[in-house]
Amino acid sequence: MSRNALRNLPLFDDASHVAEDKEVLQLDENGLLHTLNQWKTLSALPALRAAIAEFSSQIRDPRHSLRLNGSGNKHVEFSWDYFLGELSQIAESLTLDRARYYVDRLVKGVSEVRTSKINDINLNRWKEYEDIYTDSLWLIDRRDASGAHSAGYWGNFIPQIPHQMMRRYTKRGEWVLDTFAGSGTTLIEGQRLGRNTIGIELQDRMVEQAKLLVSAESNRYGVTVDVVCGDSTAIDYQAALAQYGQESVQLVVMHPPYFDIIRFSDDPRDLSNASSVDAFLAMLSTVVDKAAQVLDRGRYLVMVVGDKYANGEWIPLGFHSMNEVMERGFSLKSIIVKNFEETSGKRNQKELWRYRALVGGFYIFKHEYILVFKKR
Ligand SMILES: C[S@@+](CC[C@H](N)C(=O)[O-])C[C@H]1O[C@@H](n2cnc3c(N)ncnc32)[C@H](O)[C@@H]1O
């Protein structure tokens, strides 16, 4: 089955895939429902299989009456693979009852949208969302470098992280808060996906850069996307949101410094300048407390964090941070382990690290965590 997920247009929430979908099958919705309902009246499996075989071959003709070519009729979209897969499943059923069940399922997929309270995933067509990750191990070999995205800011995360999180945990038009906005990766994704997205970032120059990057892309859903320059341990979150007429958000994304692994600035308020691991965790906890106050109950907080190595010891920053969040009225939904993508590190540096690892009895970091929490 193709990785392209096809959806009814009004639900389609990933602009980048619209352009990629080359093999879209667009059908007249009423005409298709009529055909499916006719199949349900057939009283024998061979007759149903024959009808499906005939339909499957005829529908390939672009002049077929159900194929739409820009007409104004209400339409439904599928990937070819998905649609033909559904038809095969009906035809391969061993009993008429089972075949009718699959026809019914397809009818529902065409005519009804069923979503949960926290996202726009149409559960009646869940099979089509092949590009949404559900495994806890993410091995991603390439960062999304489309449009304004780039790896330019040392320490930024790959766009796939906010992309996946927003699609799983928000609906279009909802509000996302990123408490460590950096170069604006979450903001760019938010704008693309039609999520209002507010970032907080300490460094002026990064605020400017994030704004520039966001403005380089079109705002096709007309959402609010902005970065506030400030200290996320101290800022008044309610007042910051009030500027946009908002009282709360539906998703919080946090990608703090991994303590002092990368020093982002000389500012003492910067978490990467914390005086110790405990001081780092105290600052991070303050941000969690503050963000939690503006996050709606039952909604999600996502923290992306990695561990560090110092004085011959592995410091499990990820797990320490996780415990801090769990002590603050959140339940843990997932620990996702994500690989670090291959950096342009020089070969001799890699060899040096391998040598050090062999001598020092440790393993080289190749992963970070995406911790997913739900506010109780
Ligand atoms: C790991 S980076 C985030 C990168 C971001 N996800 C991106 O894709 O560009 C952490 C960011 O947190 C910012 N930061 C550190 N301490 C902060 C604080 N107290 N308030 C706001 N931002 C802070 C740093 O300047 C840095 O840009």
The ligand as a MOL file (V3000), in Angstrom:
LIG
                    3D

  0  0  0     0  0            999 V3000
M  V30 BEGIN CTAB
M  V30 COUNTS 27 29 0 0 0
M  V30 BEGIN ATOM
M  V30 1 C 17.0440 22.7430 22.0500 0
M  V30 2 S 16.7630 24.4120 21.5670 0 CHG=1
M  V30 3 C 15.1560 24.3610 20.8420 0
M  V30 4 C 15.2480 24.2040 19.3580 0
M  V30 5 C 13.9340 24.2400 18.6520 0
M  V30 6 N 13.1190 23.0740 18.9490 0
M  V30 7 C 14.1770 24.3150 17.1530 0
M  V30 8 O 13.7890 23.3610 16.4520 0
M  V30 9 O 14.7820 25.2700 16.6960 0 CHG=-1
M  V30 10 C 16.4970 25.1830 23.0970 0
M  V30 11 C 16.1890 26.6590 23.0080 0
M  V30 12 O 15.7710 27.0940 24.2830 0
M  V30 13 C 16.1700 28.4340 24.4310 0
M  V30 14 N 16.1380 28.7260 25.8740 0
M  V30 15 C 16.9950 28.3420 26.8400 0
M  V30 16 N 16.5970 28.8040 28.0190 0
M  V30 17 C 15.4370 29.4660 27.8240 0
M  V30 18 C 14.5430 30.1650 28.6800 0
M  V30 19 N 14.7520 30.2690 29.9920 0
M  V30 20 N 13.4390 30.7230 28.1160 0
M  V30 21 C 13.2110 30.6390 26.7950 0
M  V30 22 N 14.0390 30.0030 25.9410 0
M  V30 23 C 15.1380 29.4210 26.4480 0
M  V30 24 C 17.5330 28.4640 23.8000 0
M  V30 25 O 17.8950 29.7740 23.4150 0
M  V30 26 C 17.3570 27.5280 22.6030 0
M  V30 27 O 17.0210 28.2510 21.4560 0
M  V30 END ATOM
M  V30 BEGIN BOND
M  V30 1 1 1 2
M  V30 2 1 2 3
M  V30 3 1 2 10
M  V30 4 1 3 4
M  V30 5 1 4 5
M  V30 6 1 5 6
M  V30 7 1 5 7
M  V30 8 2 7 8
M  V30 9 1 7 9
M  V30 10 1 10 11
M  V30 11 1 11 12
M  V30 12 1 11 26
M  V30 13 1 12 13
M  V30 14 1 13 14
M  V30 15 1 13 24
M  V30 16 1 14 15
M  V30 17 1 14 23
M  V30 18 2 15 16
M  V30 19 1 16 17
M  V30 20 1 17 18
M  V30 21 2 17 23
M  V30 22 1 18 19
M  V30 23 2 18 20
M  V30 24 1 20 21
M  V30 25 2 21 22
M  V30 26 1 22 23
M  V30 27 1 24 25
M  V30 28 1 24 26
M  V30 29 1 26 27
M  V30 END BOND
M  V30 END CTAB
M  END
